[in-house]
Amino acid sequence: MPGSSDPTGAPDQPPPVALAIGAVGIALSLFQLYGAGIEPLGLFYQRSIHLAFIMVLCALMFPALGDRPRGPLGWTLDALFLAAAVASGAYISWNLDAIFGRAGFWTQTDIWMGILTTLAVLEASRRAIGLPMTLIGVVAILYGFAGPRGALPWLGDWLPGILSHRGNSLDRLVGQLYLGQEGIYGLPLGVAATYIFVFVLFGAFLEVTGAGKFFIDLAYAATGRRPGGPAKAAVLASAGMGSISGSAIANVVTTGAFTIPLMKRLGYRPAQAGGIEAAASTGGQITPPLMGAGAFLISEYTRIPYLQIVLVSIFPAILYLGTVYLFVHIVAMKRGMEGMPTDELPRVRAVLAAGWQFILPLVVLIWLLVMNLSPMRVGFWAILSVVAVAALRGAAELFVIGPRRGTRPTGAAIAAALRGGVDVIGRALILGARNAVAVSMACAIAGIIVGVVGLTGLGLKFSSMMIALSGGHLVVALILILVASLILGMGLPVTASYIVLIVLVGPALSEQFGVPLLIAHLVVFWYSQDSNVTPPIALAGFAGAAIAGSKPLETSVQAWKFAKGLYLIPVFMVYNPEIILGGPVPYVFYSGVIAVLALAAFAAALEGWLFAPMDIVSRVAVVPATIAVFHPSFAVETLGALALAAILGWNWVQARRAAAPPTRA
């Protein structure tokens, strides 16, 4: 039987299943739009119904037996999972008032439904995200049971002293995970079921209406003539689309399909082309206004307005993207590359004329944020603005531009345009729902981990361990967080990695080491991105390698090199908090200048080139000077900045001498 292709990575589906996926996806998206812009629902209603929809999609999109034909056994397993998914949300929604009335005195039905829902969440995680994330959830549950008063007292004997706790009974743990506000239906899923979904849907509407091609064409028109033009366009286009798409991997696959072949044609090695795209797409996750899902989560955890999170993240994002851009430029200059021929590039005026409608929704989004509307309501109106401008564009083509070209708007043409518009809206609703499956399941499983951490006090224990291992040194603590984020990132999506890490190490960073709360969250969020580009498992790098036809490990090494700002900029935030929290204008400006100087010098030292080839002495001297710039002492910081300026100035002088014509005697 022929199947339908699924861009989410799910196997091809038989037509009836594909039809069911479409129907459920449209229903979920309409339900979310209703809650976002018409009638907000209560906390547990919104989250439980959202999760039930998501798990139903998991059952339809990801068969129990993987890519193999379902067969009788597969259909039976999927049907059981489907029933559990529906029952999990229906039970809470139908009995919510009675559950609240019991106030912790749960019935056996409550407990059994909690067990069923927890198992369904673990199975949905296995299908949608993979086994590593599911195993971490299972380990968290087993840890919650371990202890002398727990359901598995013998397991507590295997725990080191600092990790031991009294243990929890089945009723207590299930009540926490299923019926409490710090478990499956806790804050992570709450953010996924509200803010994240509506902006994922916004990105889906932009995608199906052609915004991706518009942003890529605009980037090429702006940078294509410069040396290494396609690579520079990849940085700009991937950053723009990555912020909206919410997934570095998805962004590599979409924009990389255009940018990587052009980079290779221009002279970049395949591994370099794939690495540049991976590093640029990762930058989209830290680029305002959406920052993937990060800005919403940080806002909820810190209780700082979403708009403020967006504003303070602008300069760090520029630093990161500027560093990737500089790497690209240096590689192009070293290889003597030239820009693309003018006749192969789109013109800015023509691109804007064809796609102006994609800019208006972004303007509406930013304006509504400035007006301090709820992010959910902002997303709702941003989606409606996409539909409105697309309809206006279609009407203009039909009734204004067409008649000028001699084409009259007949009834058949109008009917075809209406059918096309309905089809586009339907595809966007389905795509938005499918794109949200992975992040919602990651947040649900993260809710299990967060619930266990809160119940057992693991967060404080982990913080104590970090303080002990670091010896009270902040730099060592930051390195430990970086290593932990890399290890977690091998099995967890970025969003889940951030949630788990901030719960475990956030208290130590802010309370023990004195790092301001917002900066602590930004540091952990930035470091949670490194699994996209850091070997041995660099998911965005692997995606870039697949398109570039290069070796995955070599491509990941290149991505890791181009993404160096991901590691240095958070350290600069910690030791120069003024660039995030504000301060005297001259000092904020000074901090920004030395940050640019340090990142430029570090990139030049790694590549051995800036204005001209750098000698080995200059490259080695950059290292201690860069370390000095990140020092908390103002005097040491200034000396480091002056040293870097001198090194780069000497390189500029060498370039001028090399370019000067020889003098005649």
N, C-alpha and C positions, 0 to 999 in steps of 0.2 A: 504494500500500500504506500503511495507517495506521502512524504512528510512535508512539514513546513519548517523552514529555517528559523531558528531562534537566536537573536543576537546576544542574548544573555549568557550563552554558553551551554544552555540546556540542549539535549539531543533533539533531533528532528522529531516532530510529533505527527501521529495520524490526524487526518482532517477533523474528526469529531473532537479529539483532545485539544487541537489547536483552536477550534471554535469555542470550546469551554474556557480555555485560557483567556481568549479575547473577551468573553462575556464577564468572567470574574474580574479581569483587569479593569474593564470599563466600570463595573459596579464599584470596585474599590476606589478608583480615582474619583468617581462622582460622590461617593460617600465622604471622601476626604475634602473635596471642594465644598460640600454642604457644611461640614464642620468648620472649615476655614473661613468661609465668607457669608454664610447664611445663619446657621444656628449652632453655636459652639456646644459640644456635648460635655458631659461630666468626665472626670479624669478616667475612671475605670471603664465607662462605656466606650470612650474613644479608643483607649489602649487595647482593651480586650477584643473589640470588634475588628480593629486594625490587624491585630496579631492573627486572629482567626482567618481573615481574608488572606494574609500573607502565607499562612501555612497551607491553606487550600491551594494557592498558586504553587507552592513547593510540591505538593502532592501531584499536581498536574504536569508541572514543568520538568521535574526531576524524578524519574521512575525509581522505585526501590532498588532495582537490580542494575541500575546504571544504563549503559548504552544498549544492553541486550534487549531483545523484544520482551514485552511484559509477560505474556503468557498467563496461564491460570494463576500460578503462584504470585507473579508480579502484580496482577490486577487485584488479587485478594489482599496483599500487603498494602497496596495503595488505597484500596477501599477502606481498610481499617484505619489507616493514617488519616484519610480524608474525614472519616467519621469523628476521630479524636480531635481533629482541628476544628471542626464545626462545634462539637460539644464543648470545647474549652472556652470559646467565647460566648456561646449561648447560655451556659450555666451561670456565669457571672452576671451577664446582662439581665437575665430573667430573675435572678435571686439576689441582686445587689442590696436592696433594702434589708432583706432578711439577714444577709451576711453581716452588714453593718450593725444590725440589731443584736447579733450574737456577741459582738465585741470581743473576739478572741476565744470564745467557747465554741470551737468548731465541731460540727457534726461529722460522723463518719463519711457521709456523702461528700462533704467539703474536702476531706482529706483524700478520698479516692479520686475526686476530680482534680485535685492538686497534683497527685501522682501521675494521672493520665496526661495532664497538661505539660508537666515537666518532661515526661518521656517524649511527648510529641514535639516539644521545643528542641530537645536533643536530636531527635531524628530529623527534624527540619533543618537543623544546623548541619548535620552530616550531609544531607542532600545538597543544600544550597551553598555552603561555605567549605565543607571538607571535614575530614576526620580529626585533624589536629585541634581545631576549635572545639569540637564536640568532646574530645578527650579531656581538654582543660576543664570544661564544664562538669564532666563526670568526676574528675579529681577533686574539684571544689566541693561537690556534694559529698563525696566520701570523707573529705576533710571535715566537713560540718558534722558528720556522724561520729568521727573518731573522738574518743575521750571516755573517762570513767562513767559519766552519766549519759553517754550517747548511745545511739542504736548499735554502733559497732565499737564497743569498748576496747576490744583486742587491737584495733587498728591504732589506737592512741599510743600503744607501747612502742610503735615504730617511729613515732615523731620525736625529733630533737626537742630538748627542754624548752627552748625559746618559742617553738611552734605549738607546744601542747596547749590544750584548753579542756574545759570540762565535758565537752561533747553535747550533742542535741538529740532529742528524741525525734522519731518520725513525724509526729504531729507538730512539734515546734518548728522543725526545718521546713516542712511542707507549708505550714501556715505563713512562714516568712517569705517563701519563694512564690507562692500562688496568691495568697490573700493579703499580703502586706504591701506597703508602698516602697519597699526597698528590695524587691525581688524581680521576678520576670516583668511585672508591670510597673517597674520603678522608673526613675528619671531617664536612663538611656532610651528605653522603649518609648517613653513619653515624648522625648524630643524627636525620635524617628517617626512617631505616629502623627506629629503635628508639623513642626517647622521643616524637618528634613524632607518629608514626603512631598510637601507642596512645592518645594524648590527643585526637587528631582523632577517633578511633573513639569515645572516651568522649563527646565532644561530639555525635557522631552519635546515640549511644544516648539522650542527654538530649533531643535534638531530636525524634526520632521518638516518644518517649514523652510529649511535650507540655511539656517544661521551658520552651521559649520563651514560650509563652502564660502559664505560671505566673509567670515573672519579670516579664513585662510587666504582668500584672494586679496583682502585688504592688507594683510601682513606682507604678502608677496609684492603688492604694488608699492608698499612703503619701503621695503628693504631689499627687493630682488636685485637691484642694480649694483648693490654694494658687494665687496668681496665676501664670499660665503653667504650670499643672499638667502638661499633656501634654508640654511641652518638658522639664520637670524629670524627668518619668517617663522620657522618652527618654534622658536622660543616665544615669540609674541602670540602666535595663534594658539599654541598649546596652553599657554598661561591663561588666555582668555576663555577658551573652551573648558579647560580643566577645572576652573573655579565653578563653572555651572554644572558640569557633568557629575562632579563628586567622585570620580574614579580616575586615578592616574593610568591604570591599565586600559580602561575603556578609551581614554583619550589617546594613548599611544596607538591603539588599534585604528581609531578613526582618523585623526590628523596625520598620524605616521604613515598611513597608506599613501598620502600625497607627498609628505615632506621627505621621507627617507629615500625613496628612489631619486628624487631631485638632488639631494645632498650627495648621494653616491655618484651621480652623473657629473656633478661639479668637481669631484676630486676627493671628497671625504672617504676614508676607509669605511667599509660596511659596519665594523664594530663602532667606529666613531659616530656614524650617522644614527645607528640605533641607540647609542648611549646619550647623544644630544637630545633626541626625542624623549627618552625616558626621563632625563633630568629636567627638561622643560615641562613635561606633563606633570611631574611631581610638584613643580612650582605652582601649578594651578591649584593644588590642594591648600596652599598657604596664601593664595592671592584673593583679596577682597573683590567683590562684596560677599561672596558665598563661602569661600574657603572649604569647598567640599561640604562636610557636615560640621566642621570644627567650630565655626563661629557660634553656632546655636548651642552646642554642648558647653563651650567655655562660658557663654553668657548664663546658661542655666546653673552651672556649678558655682560660678563666682557671684551671681546676682548683679552683674554689671550689664548695663544696657547693651543690646546687640549692636547698635550703631557705634557705640564707643569701641567695642571690640574690632569692628571693621576699620574705624579710623586709625587706631593705634597700630593696626597690622599693615597699613599701606607702605610705610617706609621700609620695614624689614622685608616685605615681599619685593619691593623695588631693588633692595640690596641683593637678594638672592637671584632674581631674574637678570639683574645687571651683571652679576658674576658669571652666570651661564653664558650670557651674551658676549662677555669679554673673552671667555674661553673660546667660543666659536670664532670670534674675530681674530684671536691670536693664531689659532690653527690655520685659518684662511690666509693670513699674512705669511706665516712660515712656509706654506705650500705654494705661495704665489698665485692664489686663486683670484679669479675675477668674478664679477657679477654675471647674472644671466642676460642674454641679449634682450634689448628693449622690446623687440617685436614678439617675444615669447611671454611677456609680462602683461598682466592687466593694468589698466590705468585707474588711478584713485578715483577720478571723477566718474568713470563708467561703473566701477564697483559700487560706489555710494549711490549712484542713480538706480542700480539694480537692486540694492539691498538696504536702502535707508530705513525700511520698516523694522529691521532688526535692532536698530539703535534706539528707537523710541521706547520699547518695553524696558530696556536697561535704564533709560532716563526716568521712566515712570517708577521703576523699582527704587532707584536711589532717592528720588524726590519723596516718595512715600516713607522711606526710612528716615529721612531728615524730618518729616512731619511727625515722627515718633509713633507711627502706627504699629500694631502688633505684627511681628514677622509673619504670622500665619495670614493675617489680612493683607499684608504687603504681597505675599506670594499669590494670593487669590486674585488680587487686582492686576498683578503683573501678568498672570496667565490670561486673564480677560483682555489685557492690552495686546498680547500677542495675537489672539484671535481677531481682535478688532482691526489691527493694522494689516493683518493678512487679508481680511475681508475687504478692507478699503483698497488694498493693492489689487486684489482680484477684480473689484468693481471698476477701478480705474483702467485696468487692462481691457475690460469688456466694453465699457461705455465711453471711454475717452480716447485711449491710445488706439484701440481697434478701429473705430470709425475713421480716425485720421489716416490709417493704413488702408482703408477701403473695406474693412470687415464690419458688417452690421451685426448687432447683438440679437440674434434670433432666439426664439423660445427654446429651441433645442440646445443652443449654446449656453443660455442661462441655466437650464436644467442640469446640463453637464457640469457647469461651474459649481452649482449648489451640491451636486453629488460629490464632486471632488473635495469641496470644503468639509462636508460631513465625514468623508473618508479620512481626511487629514486629521480632524479632531479625534476620530475613533482610534487611529493609529497612535496619536500622541497619548491618549488616555491609557491604551494598552502598554505602550513602551514605558511610560512613567511608572506604572504598577510593576512591571517586570524588573525595571532598573532598581526599584526600591526593595526587592526581596532580600538581596544579600545584606544591605545595610540594616534592615529591620531585624533580620535574624541574628546578625552580629550584636545588635543592641539587646535583643532578648536574652541571648546566651550570656552577654556581659552582665545583664541583670542578675542572673544566677550567681555569677562570681561576686558581684558587688554585695548581694544579699548575704552570702556566706561570709564575706570579709567583715560586714557589719555585725553579724551574729557572733562571730568567733573572736573579734578583736585583732584579726590578722593584720590590718592596716598599721596599727601601732607597733605590732611585733616586727613587721617588715621595716618600718621606719627605724626602729631601734637597731636592727641588723645593719641597715645602711649606714647609720651613724657610726656603729662600731667598726665596720669594714673600711669606712673612709677616714677613720681617725679624726673626725671633726673637720676635715679639709673639704671645702666646697668643690674645688676642682676635681678631686677624686670622686666625690659624690656625683658630679655631673657625668664623669666617665662611666661610673657604675650604671647610671640611668640610661646612658647611651647604649651600653652593652645589653642591659635588660630589654630595652626597646627593640634592639636588633633580634634578640632571641625570641621575644614574644611575636615580633613581626613575621617570623618564619612560619607561624601557624595561625596567627590572628590577622584579620583585616585591620587597616589603619585605625578605624573608628574604635573598634574593640580594644586594640592595643593601647590607645590613648586613655580610654575609660579605666581599664585595669591598672595601668601605670599610675594615673593620677590618684586613684584611690589608695594605692600602696605607698607611693613615695611623696605625694603632694603634701601631706602633713609635715613630713620631715623637712622638705625644702622650705616651706613657708614659716614653720614654727621653730625649727631647730637651727636652720641655717640663715634665717632672716630674709629669704627671698620674697619680695612682694607677691601676693596671691596671684594677681593677673600674670605676672612674668613667670611664675612657677608653672601655671597652666600652659602658657605659650611655649615654654621650653619643652615640656613633656609632649605637647602636640607636635612641635617641629620634629623632635627626635622620633616620634612615632611614625614619621614618614620614611625613615631611612630604610625600612625593609623593601621599599620599592626599588632602591638603587644600590644596595649594599650586598656584595657577595657574602656567602655562597648562594643565598636564595633571594634574588632581586626580581620581583614579579614584573615590574614595569620594564626592567632591563631585558628579561626573557621575552616579553612581548615585542620589544624593539628588535631583538635578535631574530625573531621569527620572520619579521617583515624584511629586515636587512639581509637575511641569509648569512648571518655571521654566527660565531660560536657564542652561546649564551654567557659563559663565564667571562670571556673577553669583552663582550658588550657590557656586562654588568660592571666590570672594572672601569671601563670608560665612563659609564653613567655615574659611578661613585666619584670619579675624579671631577667631572663637570658639576656635580652637586655638592662640592665642598662647602658652599655657603650654608648648607643645611646643618652643618656641624659647628661652624664658627659663629654664625650670627646669634644663636641662642646664648652662647657664652658671652657675647658682647652685650646682649640684653641684660644679663645678670649683673655684669660689672659696670654697665653704663645705663642704669634704669631710666635715665632721663629721656632716652629716645622712645620709651613707651609711656612713661608716667608724666612726662613733661617736666619743666623746670625753667630756669632763666634762659631766655632765648639765645644769648651768645653761647652758653655752654651746650645747649641742645644742638645748635648749629655746628659747634666745634666737634661734638661727639659724632654727628653724622659725617662730617668731613673725614675724620680719622678712620671711621668704619669703612668708608669708600676706599680710602688710601690703603688700608690693611688688606682688604679683599682683593684689590687690584694687584698689589705687590705679591700676594700669595699666589694668585693665578699666574702671574708672570714668572714667578720662581718655579712653579710646577712645570710650565711649558718651556721655560728657558728663553722667553721672547716677550717683548712688549713693543717698544719702538724699533728695536733691533735685537739681535741675539744677545743674551745675557751671559756674562762670563761666570765661571763656577764660584768665584769669590762672592760676587753679588748675590747669586742664588742662595748660597749658604747663609750670608749675612741677613737675608730677609727673614729667616726663621726666628732668631732671637728678637729681632726688631718687631715682628708681628706678635710674638708672645708678650713683649713689653707693652704693646698697644692695648692688650686685654688685661693689663695689670690694674688693680684697684687704685694704686697710687697715681695721683695726677702728674707728679714729676716724672715718674717712670714712663707713664703713658705718653707724655709729651716728648720725652727723649726717643722713645720708640717711633713715634710719628715723624719726628725730624730725620731719624735715620732712614726710614722708608722713603721719605721725600728725597733725601740725598741720593739713595740708590737708584730710584726711578729717574731722577734728574740726570744722573750720570749716564743712564741708558739712553735718555733723550739726546744728550750731547753726542754720544757715540753714533746715534742714528744720523744726526745732522752732519757729522764729519764724514760718515760713509756716503752720504748723499751729495756732499759738496763736490763740485768738479775740481780736478787736480789743478794746482797753480803752476804756471810756467815760470821757469827761471828767467 
